[in-house]
C-alpha cells in the first residue's frame, strides 16, 4: 500500500482553491467599488459651469457687462483711455491693499494696473465686495470705479480698494483671451 506524501513546499489543491477564491473576491470587490468611486466625479453640469466663454465685440468703450461664472457675477468692463490713465497714475503706496489679487499671477504680484489686467482696456473682476459679499455698482464712487452700496467701500477703475471697510481689492478670476474678441473665464 502506497500513501501519497506531500511536502510543505509543494502546493496542494486546497492552496489553489484559496488563491482562486481570494482573487475572485478581489475582482468582485473592485467591481462593486467602481460605481461608488465613479459617482464622486463632478457631473457634466458642474464641469460646464467651471468655465464660461464670452464674446467681447458688443461691449463698447466705457461700458460694462456682467457674466455669471460659478454662480458669481463677473464684471467685464471695457475701459476708456482716460480710465486706464487714471488707474496707472495711482501710486502703489497709497493703496490699502497692495496685492494684485489676480488668479493669473503669483500671489505676491503687486496691485499695479498692469498686474490687474491682461490687456489694458479690458478689466475682468469677480463682482463681489471683499467686505461682506455685496455686489458693487459700476461707474460709481469718488474714483469712478465701483461703489458698494451696503457699507460704502469704493474701488477705482482697476478694481482696487481705495476707501471704506473692504480689506482687499476685487478679485481677478482666472481668464485668458481665446481671440482678440473672445475670452474664457475659468
C-alpha positions in Angstrom: 0.0 0.0 0.0 1.4 3.3 -1.0 0.5 6.5 0.6 0.9 9.8 -1.3 3.0 12.1 0.6 3.4 15.8 0.1 6.0 18.1 1.4 5.2 21.5 2.9 6.8 23.3 -0.1 4.5 21.8 -2.7 1.2 23.5 -3.5 -1.9 21.4 -2.9 -5.3 21.5 -4.5 -6.6 23.3 -1.4 -4.0 26.1 -1.8 -5.1 26.6 -5.4 -8.8 26.9 -4.3 -7.8 29.5 -1.7 -5.9 31.6 -4.1 -8.6 31.4 -6.8 -11.3 32.4 -4.2 -9.3 35.3 -2.9 -8.7 36.6 -6.5 -12.4 36.3 -7.4 -13.3 38.1 -4.2 -10.8 40.9 -5.0 -12.2 41.3 -8.6 -15.8 41.3 -7.2 -14.9 44.0 -4.6 -13.3 46.2 -7.2 -16.4 45.8 -9.5 -18.6 46.8 -6.6 -16.4 49.7 -5.5 -16.0 51.3 -9.0 -19.6 52.8 -9.3 -19.2 54.3 -5.8 -15.9 55.9 -6.7 -17.1 57.0 -10.1 -20.1 58.8 -8.8 -17.8 61.2 -6.9 -16.6 62.7 -10.2 -18.2 66.1 -11.0 -21.3 65.9 -13.1 -21.5 67.4 -16.6 -23.4 70.4 -15.4 -20.7 71.2 -12.8 -18.0 70.9 -15.4 -19.9 73.2 -17.7 -20.0 75.9 -15.1 -16.3 75.6 -14.3 -15.6 77.9 -17.3 -17.5 80.3 -19.5 -16.7 81.9 -22.8 -17.7 85.4 -23.6 -17.7 87.5 -26.8 -16.3 90.9 -26.2 -17.2 92.5 -29.5 -20.6 94.1 -28.4 -19.0 95.8 -25.4 -18.3 99.5 -26.2 -15.6 101.6 -24.6 -16.8 102.8 -21.1 -19.4 100.0 -20.9 -19.6 97.1 -18.5 -21.5 93.8 -18.7 -21.9 91.1 -16.1 -21.3 87.4 -16.8 -22.2 84.6 -14.4 -19.3 82.2 -13.6 -19.6 79.5 -10.9 -22.7 81.3 -9.6 -20.8 84.6 -9.1 -21.1 87.8 -11.1 -18.0 88.7 -13.2 -17.7 92.3 -14.3 -16.3 92.7 -17.9 -15.5 96.3 -18.4 -14.1 97.9 -21.5 -12.1 100.8 -20.0 -11.6 104.1 -21.8 -8.1 105.6 -22.3 -8.9 108.1 -19.5 -9.9 105.3 -17.0 -6.7 103.4 -17.9 -4.5 106.6 -17.4 -6.2 107.3 -14.0 -5.7 103.8 -12.8 -2.0 103.8 -13.8 -1.4 107.2 -12.2 -2.2 105.9 -8.7 0.9 105.4 -6.6 1.1 101.9 -5.1 1.9 103.2 -1.7 -1.5 105.0 -1.5 -3.4 101.7 -1.8 -4.8 100.0 1.3 -4.3 96.6 -0.4 -1.1 96.4 -2.4 -1.5 92.9 -3.7 -2.9 92.3 -7.2 -5.4 89.5 -6.2 -5.1 88.2 -9.7 -5.6 84.5 -10.2 -3.5 84.7 -13.4 -0.4 85.9 -11.5 1.6 84.8 -8.4 0.1 85.7 -5.0 2.9 88.2 -4.4 2.1 90.3 -7.5 1.6 94.0 -6.8 -1.6 95.9 -7.3 -0.4 97.9 -10.2 -2.9 98.5 -13.0 -0.7 96.4 -15.3 -0.9 93.4 -12.9 -4.7 93.7 -12.6 -5.3 93.2 -16.4 -4.0 91.1 -19.3 -5.0 93.8 -21.9 -5.2 97.3 -20.5 -8.7 98.1 -22.0 -10.3 95.0 -20.5 -10.9 94.8 -16.8 -12.3 91.5 -15.6 -13.3 91.2 -12.0 -15.3 89.0 -9.7 -18.1 91.4 -8.8 -18.3 90.7 -5.1 -17.3 93.2 -2.5 -14.5 91.8 -0.3 -16.1 93.2 2.8 -19.4 91.4 3.2 -20.1 90.0 -0.2 -22.4 92.6 -1.6 -22.5 93.5 -5.3 -20.8 96.8 -6.1 -22.3 99.3 -8.5 -20.2 100.2 -11.5 -19.1 103.7 -12.6 -19.9 105.0 -9.0 -18.0 106.5 -6.1 -15.2 109.1 -5.9 -12.8 107.1 -8.1 -15.2 106.3 -11.0 -14.9 102.6 -10.5 -17.2 100.7 -8.1 -19.2 101.6 -5.0 -20.6 99.0 -2.6 -23.9 100.5 -1.6 -24.1 98.5 1.7 -21.1 99.8 3.6 -19.6 102.4 1.3 -16.4 100.6 0.1 -15.1 102.4 -3.0 -12.9 100.8 -5.7 -11.1 102.6 -8.5 -11.1 101.8 -12.3 -8.8 98.9 -11.7 -11.0 97.3 -9.0 -8.6 98.3 -6.2 -10.0 99.3 -2.8 -9.4 102.9 -2.2 -11.8 103.8 0.7 -14.1 102.0 3.1 -14.2 98.9 5.2 -13.4 96.3 2.4 -10.0 94.7 3.3 -8.9 93.6 -0.2 -9.1 94.5 -3.9 -11.8 92.9 -6.0 -10.5 89.6 -7.2 -9.4 89.0 -10.8 -10.6 85.5 -11.9 -8.5 83.1 -14.0 -9.2 84.1 -17.6 -7.5 84.1 -21.0 -8.1 85.5 -24.4 -9.1 82.9 -27.0 -9.0 85.5 -29.7 -8.9 89.4 -29.8 -12.7 89.5 -29.1 -13.3 86.3 -27.1 -12.3 85.4 -23.5 -12.6 82.3 -21.4 -13.2 82.7 -17.7 -12.2 79.8 -15.5 
